[in-house]
Amino acid sequence: MRITAVVIGAGQAGLAMSWWLAQRSIDHVVLERGEVANSWRTERWDSLRLLTPNWQSRLPGFGYDGDDPDGFRTMPQTVDFIARYARTISAPLETATRVTSVRATDEGYQVQTNRGDWRCRGVVLASGACNIASVPALSAAVPRSIAALTPMEYRNPDQLADGGVLVVGASATGIQLADEIHRSGRPLTLAVGEHVRVPRVYRGKDIQWWMDAAGVLDERYDQIDDIVRARNLPSLQLVGTPERTTLDLNALTSIGVKLVGRLAGIRDGKAQFSGSLKNHCALADLKMVRLLDTIDEWASANGIDAGVPPPHRFEPTKIDPAPPLEMDLTSGEIATILWTTGYRPDTSWLDVPVFDRKGRIRHDGGVIIDAPGMYLMGMPFLRRRKSSLIDGAGSDARDLSGHLKSFLDGGSG
Ligand SMILES: Cc1cc2nc3c(=O)[nH]c(=O)nc-3n(C[C@H](O)[C@H](O)[C@H](O)COP(=O)(O)OP(=O)(O)OC[C@H]3O[C@@H](n4cnc5c(N)ncnc54)[C@H](O)[C@@H]3O)c2cc1C
């Protein structure tokens, strides 16, 4: 089959791109291996809610029209939202269609699927940044008596054996699962490396409101000093709850979660934790203060001060002055390890030489290098700080569809 452009993936990124391609009259199809919003349907745990408020899930031509703009969607609500979007925009979808290879041809690309091949001039990779749980190589040394799990497999605490749990990684996923599992009666140890601490609510408003209003989320990839580092930053320690709870390390230790440093190695059945816990926490506290300073300066400069409570600061992270540096994984204290050490994309089906030495796709703000007509969506800080959020898909899709349009029209793009 021939078509002008193929979009791979029907999450928010692929659908926002579809909306923009339609606006620009670019004939296209959206190929999806599962159903629309497949990742939200199949790869998330039961209790998960979005950590971005309802008002912040803005897709092109589609905003929030309910009566709880400050609430946080559950997974069924998120799936419903994205599926409704696909219907509203009449996206040209082919579901149950798994892309098995993409190859360059003289005229563009050949996209092979389990349901036939497509030939096209433009390809948009919107297959997700979080297809695979990243698990460190040292996991191979975990004693066999311990069950190991990733967030892709975890659904709820009932799945776990009784006994202690070691959660490795303290970003959004790690802190949310640490909280849930500890509350289920399984004593929890959390290994904490670099993390980004933020309050849920500051001066009466959601932190996402401040970051959106102050322009932090709109910062562009080409205006950032160290984009490689910015793209690798851990996710914010945030949870979406009806109570708008702040879930930071202090909240976790207050319910009895034990904090240890970064998991640095496993030797002879013993987990070894780095002595950097204090430094990591101090750095996260400092960076939170810097963010709040930025917000306060913006509020003053923009006449917001009068309408909100005055600036204030939060208690520093409280840690044990001498946290344990070792834990015997053969003692029976730990029954389960949960690797909340991040996610990575799966582009194993992409047979075009666009990867760097670390296996990452080389791109300039989503325009894939050395692959004319090929684009990337949904990656962290792809074009803007918000690129991997639902709210970031629209502006990136607008820019990249514009680039594709000029490429198709014979311009340089
Ligand atoms: C645990 C978690 C919580 C998050 N919470 C929030 C939040 O609260 N707010 C927010 O804004 N963002 C959140 N995000 C970030 C982001 O919004 C999600 O990762 C979102 O799913 C990304 O959308 P996407 O369209 O880029 O990718 P995906 O939703 O992953 O969509 C990609 C689609 O491509 C399909 N696909 C993949 N490979 C193929 C193939 N070979 N052939 C055909 N189809 C394929 C997949 O089935 C999938 O449907 C969260 C991410 C995670 C992991």
PDBQT file of the ligand as one rigid body, heavy atoms in Angstrom, charges set to zero:
ROOT
HETATM    1  C1  LIG A 501       4.130   5.313  34.716  1.00  0.00    +0.000 C 
HETATM    2  C2  LIG A 501       3.971   6.527  33.856  1.00  0.00    +0.000 A 
HETATM    3  C3  LIG A 501       3.159   7.570  34.269  1.00  0.00    +0.000 A 
HETATM    4  C4  LIG A 501       3.019   8.699  33.486  1.00  0.00    +0.000 A 
HETATM    5  N1  LIG A 501       2.199   9.714  33.921  1.00  0.00    +0.000 NA
HETATM    6  C5  LIG A 501       2.034  10.812  33.159  1.00  0.00    +0.000 A 
HETATM    7  C6  LIG A 501       1.152  11.867  33.573  1.00  0.00    +0.000 A 
HETATM    8  O1  LIG A 501       0.602  11.832  34.653  1.00  0.00    +0.000 OA
HETATM    9  N2  LIG A 501       0.967  12.920  32.747  1.00  0.00    +0.000 N 
HETATM   10  C7  LIG A 501       1.590  13.015  31.540  1.00  0.00    +0.000 A 
HETATM   11  O2  LIG A 501       1.367  13.995  30.837  1.00  0.00    +0.000 OA
HETATM   12  N3  LIG A 501       2.464  12.057  31.143  1.00  0.00    +0.000 NA
HETATM   13  C8  LIG A 501       2.694  10.970  31.915  1.00  0.00    +0.000 A 
HETATM   14  N4  LIG A 501       3.558   9.977  31.492  1.00  0.00    +0.000 N 
HETATM   15  C9  LIG A 501       4.397  10.220  30.289  1.00  0.00    +0.000 C 
HETATM   16  C10 LIG A 501       3.701  10.015  28.960  1.00  0.00    +0.000 C 
HETATM   17  O3  LIG A 501       2.541  10.811  28.852  1.00  0.00    +0.000 OA
HETATM   18  C11 LIG A 501       3.335   8.564  28.718  1.00  0.00    +0.000 C 
HETATM   19  O4  LIG A 501       4.501   7.769  28.698  1.00  0.00    +0.000 OA
HETATM   20  C12 LIG A 501       2.572   8.377  27.414  1.00  0.00    +0.000 C 
HETATM   21  O5  LIG A 501       2.133   7.042  27.324  1.00  0.00    +0.000 OA
HETATM   22  C13 LIG A 501       3.434   8.723  26.210  1.00  0.00    +0.000 C 
HETATM   23  O6  LIG A 501       2.628   8.839  25.079  1.00  0.00    +0.000 OA
HETATM   24  P1  LIG A 501       3.180   8.515  23.642  1.00  0.00    +0.000 P 
HETATM   25  O7  LIG A 501       2.082   8.693  22.685  1.00  0.00    +0.000 OA
HETATM   26  O8  LIG A 501       4.475   9.224  23.432  1.00  0.00    +0.000 OA
HETATM   27  O9  LIG A 501       3.591   6.970  23.786  1.00  0.00    +0.000 OA
HETATM   28  P2  LIG A 501       2.660   5.729  24.169  1.00  0.00    +0.000 P 
HETATM   29  O10 LIG A 501       1.486   6.119  24.949  1.00  0.00    +0.000 OA
HETATM   30  O11 LIG A 501       3.581   4.698  24.722  1.00  0.00    +0.000 OA
HETATM   31  O12 LIG A 501       2.126   5.292  22.751  1.00  0.00    +0.000 OA
HETATM   32  C14 LIG A 501       2.937   4.614  21.830  1.00  0.00    +0.000 C 
HETATM   33  C15 LIG A 501       2.064   3.609  21.094  1.00  0.00    +0.000 C 
HETATM   34  O13 LIG A 501       2.869   2.971  20.115  1.00  0.00    +0.000 OA
HETATM   35  C16 LIG A 501       2.491   1.622  20.038  1.00  0.00    +0.000 C 
HETATM   36  N5  LIG A 501       3.620   0.884  19.475  1.00  0.00    +0.000 N 
HETATM   37  C17 LIG A 501       4.840   0.674  20.011  1.00  0.00    +0.000 A 
HETATM   38  N6  LIG A 501       5.588  -0.082  19.192  1.00  0.00    +0.000 NA
HETATM   39  C18 LIG A 501       4.839  -0.342  18.102  1.00  0.00    +0.000 A 
HETATM   40  C19 LIG A 501       5.056  -1.080  16.911  1.00  0.00    +0.000 A 
HETATM   41  N7  LIG A 501       6.229  -1.686  16.670  1.00  0.00    +0.000 N 
HETATM   42  N8  LIG A 501       4.051  -1.130  16.003  1.00  0.00    +0.000 NA
HETATM   43  C20 LIG A 501       2.866  -0.507  16.229  1.00  0.00    +0.000 A 
HETATM   44  N9  LIG A 501       2.611   0.178  17.350  1.00  0.00    +0.000 NA
HETATM   45  C21 LIG A 501       3.586   0.274  18.277  1.00  0.00    +0.000 A 
HETATM   46  C22 LIG A 501       2.193   1.246  21.481  1.00  0.00    +0.000 C 
HETATM   47  O14 LIG A 501       1.358   0.131  21.569  1.00  0.00    +0.000 OA
HETATM   48  C23 LIG A 501       1.542   2.514  22.004  1.00  0.00    +0.000 C 
HETATM   49  O15 LIG A 501       0.148   2.514  21.927  1.00  0.00    +0.000 OA
HETATM   50  C24 LIG A 501       3.705   8.814  32.250  1.00  0.00    +0.000 A 
HETATM   51  C25 LIG A 501       4.533   7.757  31.838  1.00  0.00    +0.000 A 
HETATM   52  C26 LIG A 501       4.659   6.625  32.624  1.00  0.00    +0.000 A 
HETATM   53  C27 LIG A 501       5.571   5.520  32.166  1.00  0.00    +0.000 C 
ENDROOT
TORSDOF 0
